[in-house]
Amino acid sequence: VELEGEIVRRVKPVIGYLHTGMEKTGESLTYSQGCTNTTRMDYLAPLFNELVFSLTTEKLLNIEVPDRAKQIRILTTELNRVTSHLVALATGGMDIGAISMMIFGFRERELILNFFEKTTGLRMNHNYIRPGGVAADLPDGWEGDIQEILEEIPNKLKDYDQMLLDNPIWNGRLRNVGILTTQECFDLGITGPSLRASGFDWDLRKVQPYSGIEKFEFDIPVLNDSDAFSRWRIKVLEIQESLKIVQQAMETMPKGDYRIDDKKVTPPPRKRLDESMEALIHHFKLFTEGFKVQEGEAYVSVESPRGELGCYIVSDGSSKPYKMHIRGPSFCNLQALPIIMSDSPIADAVASIASLDPVMGDVDR
């Protein structure tokens, strides 16, 4: 950042300080192991990383998972969208001194993380969505947990609005700050809430639906002021829409299996391991050698909390990807920093950066 007094004149994002090499690592892991790697990229939205990797692998395999598996994926990823946005609201508030917002955001997030822990065994980096379906069915009593989330969080969102929506300090720090127009988003490949906050209605859940999400009724919030306030506000509105999807997913959850019945892709039920030597051998081979994927290439994208998250895989016919590349939304969105920060007071810099909601694990892969 180059300054002239208190004014930012030039900004140059320099990445690479957190480089993890996950894309290269993906070439040394089998498709069965892939989600343990990809889930750690955008660590605030791990289930989306797992989903996009699994969908790309399934496209190469030319398989379709059962309806229950699809709906569990939608249920969990939309809850993950809520937790990610809650962190963005919490940390964005703390960055400019709204300490109560930090406490509130993480308080509500705990409700959903408790559900994730009960379902997947982990609060983050779950390795739950896998090629062929999901790792385990929803736990007993899951509907009660979801109902508690659906009752608690909407009421808490009202607290956020009461505290911040008409707060003169909050408005003064965010309105007309960090302007990012629709055309600038187009020029830089910026997607997600930042694009929709500039007035353009684009969401992959509507225009390129995946995992059966087209069955659900929900709206895509769009705002027109293109500033940091709009990028904050739109996340609150998107949480409300995600909760609508979660409620519909809970009420219409199909019966059936939570993964495809294919010995080449999915392991045998755990209870079979004590009963059958064949099942034990099958389980061992699947988790040591993996399953082979026919030669080809595929690209699939989903709407993550930060925008278009894409996965491109090239298969050479072996059990490991020949090449894996991730289209990380944070990587593209950070290109906006010179636009939203230049020729503005340095006091606005933190608010502008926070409004893009970048996750560096999604950038330095």
C-alpha positions in Angstrom: 0.0 0.0 0.0 1.4 3.4 -1.0 0.2 6.4 1.0 0.1 10.1 0.6 -0.5 11.3 4.1 -3.7 9.5 5.2 -4.8 8.7 1.6 -4.2 5.4 -0.1 -2.9 6.0 -3.6 -1.8 2.6 -4.8 -2.5 -1.0 -3.8 -0.9 -4.2 -5.0 -2.1 -7.5 -3.6 0.9 -9.8 -3.2 0.0 -13.5 -2.6 2.0 -16.6 -1.9 2.8 -16.2 1.8 0.3 -18.9 2.8 0.9 -21.2 -0.2 -0.2 -24.8 0.7 0.3 -26.7 -2.5 -3.1 -28.4 -2.3 -3.6 -28.6 -6.0 -0.3 -30.4 -6.5 -1.0 -32.6 -3.4 -4.3 -33.6 -5.1 -2.3 -35.4 -7.8 -0.7 -37.7 -5.2 -4.0 -38.7 -3.5 -6.6 -41.1 -4.7 -10.1 -39.8 -5.6 -11.2 -41.5 -2.3 -8.7 -39.4 -0.4 -9.3 -36.2 -2.3 -11.8 -34.6 0.0 -9.4 -34.8 3.0 -7.3 -32.3 1.0 -9.8 -30.1 -0.7 -11.9 -29.6 2.4 -9.0 -27.5 3.9 -8.9 -24.9 1.1 -11.7 -22.5 2.0 -11.7 -23.5 5.7 -14.8 -21.5 6.4 -16.8 -23.3 3.7 -15.2 -26.8 3.8 -18.4 -28.6 2.6 -18.5 -26.6 -0.6 -14.9 -27.7 -1.4 -15.9 -31.3 -0.8 -19.0 -30.9 -2.9 -17.3 -29.4 -5.9 -14.6 -32.1 -5.9 -17.1 -34.9 -5.5 -19.4 -33.5 -8.3 -16.4 -33.3 -10.7 -15.3 -36.8 -9.9 -18.8 -38.1 -10.3 -19.0 -36.3 -13.7 -15.9 -38.2 -14.8 -17.3 -41.5 -13.5 -20.7 -40.7 -15.1 -22.6 -41.7 -12.0 -25.5 -40.0 -10.1 -25.9 -40.2 -6.4 -29.3 -41.1 -4.7 -31.8 -38.4 -4.0 -31.3 -38.5 -0.3 -27.5 -38.0 -0.7 -28.2 -35.0 -2.9 -30.6 -33.4 -0.4 -28.2 -34.1 2.5 -25.6 -32.2 0.5 -27.9 -29.3 0.0 -28.9 -29.2 3.6 -25.3 -29.2 4.9 -23.9 -26.8 2.4 -26.6 -24.2 2.9 -26.0 -24.5 6.6 -22.3 -24.0 5.9 -23.2 -20.9 3.9 -24.9 -19.5 7.0 -21.8 -20.3 9.2 -19.5 -18.7 6.7 -21.6 -15.5 6.4 -21.9 -15.3 10.2 -18.1 -15.3 10.5 -17.9 -12.6 7.8 -20.4 -10.5 9.7 -18.6 -11.1 13.0 -15.1 -10.4 11.9 -16.1 -7.6 9.7 -17.8 -6.0 12.6 -14.8 -6.5 14.9 -12.5 -5.0 12.3 -14.1 -1.6 12.6 -14.9 -1.8 16.3 -18.3 -3.4 16.6 -17.2 -5.9 19.2 -20.7 -7.0 20.0 -21.1 -8.2 16.4 -18.1 -10.5 16.9 -19.7 -12.1 19.9 -23.1 -12.4 18.3 -21.9 -13.9 15.1 -19.8 -16.6 16.7 -22.6 -17.3 19.2 -25.0 -18.3 16.5 -22.4 -20.2 14.5 -22.0 -22.6 17.4 -25.5 -23.9 16.9 -24.7 -25.1 13.4 -21.2 -26.3 14.3 -22.7 -28.5 17.0 -24.9 -30.0 14.4 -22.0 -30.5 12.0 -20.0 -32.2 14.8 -22.9 -34.6 15.5 -23.3 -35.4 11.8 -19.8 -35.6 10.5 -17.7 -36.0 13.7 -15.9 -32.6 13.2 -16.7 -29.0 13.5 -14.6 -28.0 10.4 -12.8 -29.8 7.6 -15.3 -32.6 7.7 -14.5 -35.0 4.8 -18.2 -35.7 4.8 -19.3 -35.2 1.2 -17.4 -37.7 -0.9 -17.6 -39.1 -4.4 -20.7 -41.4 -4.5 -22.7 -39.6 -1.7 -21.9 -38.7 1.9 -19.8 -40.5 4.5 -22.7 -41.2 6.9 -26.5 -40.8 7.2 -28.0 -38.0 9.3 -27.9 -38.8 13.0 -30.9 -39.7 15.1 -32.9 -36.6 16.1 -31.4 -34.4 13.4 -34.7 -32.8 12.7 -34.8 -31.4 16.3 -31.4 -29.8 15.8 -32.4 -28.2 12.5 -35.6 -26.9 14.0 -33.6 -25.3 16.8 -31.4 -23.6 14.3 -34.4 -22.4 12.2 -36.0 -20.9 15.4 -32.9 -19.3 16.9 -31.0 -17.7 14.0 -33.8 -15.6 12.4 -34.5 -14.0 15.8 -30.8 -13.3 16.3 -30.7 -11.7 12.8 -33.2 -9.2 14.1 -30.8 -8.3 16.8 -28.1 -7.5 14.2 -30.5 -5.2 12.4 -31.6 -3.5 15.5 -27.9 -2.9 16.5 -26.5 -1.9 13.2 -29.0 -1.1 10.4 -29.7 2.4 11.6 -26.5 2.9 13.6 -25.0 6.2 12.4 -21.4 5.0 13.1 -21.9 1.7 11.2 -23.5 3.6 8.3 -20.8 6.2 8.3 -18.0 3.7 8.2 -19.6 1.5 5.4 -21.9 3.6 3.1 -20.2 4.9 0.0 -17.0 3.1 0.9 -15.2 0.7 -1.3 -17.4 1.2 -4.4 -17.2 -1.8 -6.8 -19.4 -1.5 -9.9 -21.0 -4.3 -11.9 -18.7 -3.7 -14.9 -15.6 -3.8 -12.6 -16.8 -7.2 -11.3 -17.2 -8.4 -14.9 -13.7 -7.2 -15.8 -12.1 -8.9 -12.9 -14.1 -12.1 -12.7 -15.6 -11.2 -9.3 -18.7 -13.3 -8.3 -20.8 -14.1 -5.3 -22.2 -11.5 -2.8 -19.9 -8.8 -4.1 -21.3 -9.1 -7.6 -24.9 -9.2 -6.4 -24.3 -6.2 -4.1 -23.4 -4.3 -7.3 -26.9 -4.9 -8.8 -26.3 -8.0 -11.0 -28.5 -11.0 -10.4 -26.2 -14.0 -10.8 -26.2 -17.1 -8.7 -25.1 -20.6 -9.8 -27.9 -22.1 -7.7 -30.3 -20.6 -10.2 -28.4 -20.4 -13.5 -26.5 -23.6 -13.3 -28.2 -25.6 -10.5 -26.5 -28.6 -8.9 -27.5 -31.5 -6.6 -31.2 -30.9 -7.1 -31.2 -27.4 -5.7 -33.6 -26.3 -8.4 -36.4 -28.0 -6.5 -36.3 -25.5 -3.7 -37.9 -22.1 -3.6 -35.7 -19.2 -2.6 -34.8 -15.7 -3.8 -31.5 -14.2 -4.8 -31.0 -10.9 -2.9 -29.6 -8.1 -5.1 -28.6 -4.6 -3.9 -27.5 -1.7 -6.0 -25.3 0.6 -4.0 -22.1 -1.3 -4.8 -20.5 -0.3 -1.5 -19.2 -2.0 1.6 -22.6 -1.5 3.3 -24.3 -3.4 0.5 -21.7 -6.2 0.7 -22.4 -6.5 4.4 -26.2 -6.3 4.1 -26.5 -8.8 1.4 -24.9 -11.5 3.6 -27.7 -11.0 6.2 -30.3 -11.4 3.4 -28.6 -14.5 2.0 -28.6 -16.2 5.4 -32.4 -15.7 5.5 -32.7 -17.4 2.1 -30.4 -20.2 3.0 -32.5 -21.0 6.0 -35.6 -21.2 3.7 -33.7 -23.9 1.7 -32.7 -25.7 4.9 -36.3 -25.8 6.1 -37.6 -27.2 2.8 -34.8 -29.8 2.7 -35.7 -30.9 6.2 -39.4 -31.2 5.4 -38.9 -33.1 2.2 -35.9 -35.3 3.0 -36.3 -38.4 0.8 -36.0 -41.9 2.1 -33.3 -44.3 0.8 -29.6 -44.6 0.8 -27.1 -41.8 1.5 -24.6 -43.1 -1.0 -24.5 -44.9 -4.3 -24.6 -48.7 -4.2 -21.4 -49.3 -6.2 -18.6 -51.5 -4.9 -16.1 -49.7 -7.2 -16.7 -46.3 -5.5 -18.2 -46.8 -2.0 -17.0 -49.0 0.9 -19.1 -51.7 2.4 -21.2 -50.9 5.5 -19.0 -50.9 8.6 -21.1 -53.6 10.3 -20.2 -56.0 7.4 -16.5 -55.8 8.2 -16.9 -58.1 11.2 -19.0 -60.5 9.2 -17.3 -60.9 5.8 -13.7 -61.3 4.7 -14.7 -60.1 1.2 -16.1 -56.9 2.7 -12.9 -56.4 4.7 -10.7 -56.9 1.6 -13.0 -54.6 -0.4 -12.7 -51.9 2.3 -8.9 -52.3 2.5 -8.4 -52.1 -1.3 -10.7 -49.1 -1.7 -8.9 -47.0 1.0 -5.3 -48.0 -0.1 -5.6 -48.3 -3.9 -8.7 -46.2 -4.5 -10.9 -46.6 -7.6 -9.9 -45.9 -11.1 -11.5 -43.1 -13.2 -11.7 -43.3 -17.0 -9.6 -40.9 -19.0 -11.1 -37.5 -19.6 -11.5 -34.0 -18.1 -14.3 -32.3 -16.3 -15.1 -29.0 -14.8 -17.9 -28.3 -12.3 -18.7 -25.2 -10.3 -20.9 -24.4 -7.3 -22.0 -21.2 -5.6 -19.9 -21.0 -2.5 -20.3 -18.2 0.1 -17.7 -16.2 -1.7 -18.8 -16.8 -5.3 -18.1 -19.3 -8.1 -16.0 -22.2 -6.7 -14.9 -24.5 -9.6 -13.0 -27.7 -9.8 -11.2 -28.9 -13.0 -9.8 -32.5 -13.0 -7.9 -34.3 -15.7 -7.9 -38.1 -15.4 -5.4 -40.4 -17.1 -7.3 -43.5 -16.2 -5.6 -44.2 -12.9 -6.9 -43.9 -9.3 -5.4 -40.4 -8.9 -6.0 -37.1 -10.7 -3.4 -36.3 -13.4 -4.2 -32.7 -12.8 -6.4 -30.8 -10.4 -7.1 -27.0 -10.5 -9.4 -25.0 -8.3 -11.1 -21.8 -9.4 -11.1 -20.1 -6.0 -13.5 -17.1 -5.7 -11.3 -15.4 -3.1 -8.4 -15.4 -5.5 -10.4 -13.5 -8.1 -12.2 -11.2 -5.6 -9.0 -9.9 -4.2 -8.2 -8.3 -7.5 -10.7 -5.6 -6.5 -8.5 -4.2 -3.7 -6.8 -1.6 -5.9 -10.2 -0.4 -7.1 -12.0 -0.3 -3.7 -9.0 1.1 -1.7 -7.3 3.6 -4.0 -7.8 7.3 -3.4 -9.6 6.7 -0.1 -8.7 7.3 3.5 -6.6 4.6 5.1 -9.2 4.4 7.8 -11.5 2.8 5.2 -9.0 0.2 4.2 -10.0 -2.5 6.7 -13.7 -2.1 6.1 -13.1 -2.4 2.3 -11.0 -5.5 2.6 -13.4 -7.2 5.1 -16.4 -6.5 2.8 -14.9 -8.8 0.2 -14.8 -11.6 2.8 -11.5 -13.2 1.6 -10.2 -16.5 2.9 -6.5 -16.9 2.2 -6.8 -20.6 2.2 -9.0 -20.2 -0.8 -6.3 -18.0 -2.5 -2.9 -19.7 -1.9 -3.6 -23.3 -3.0 
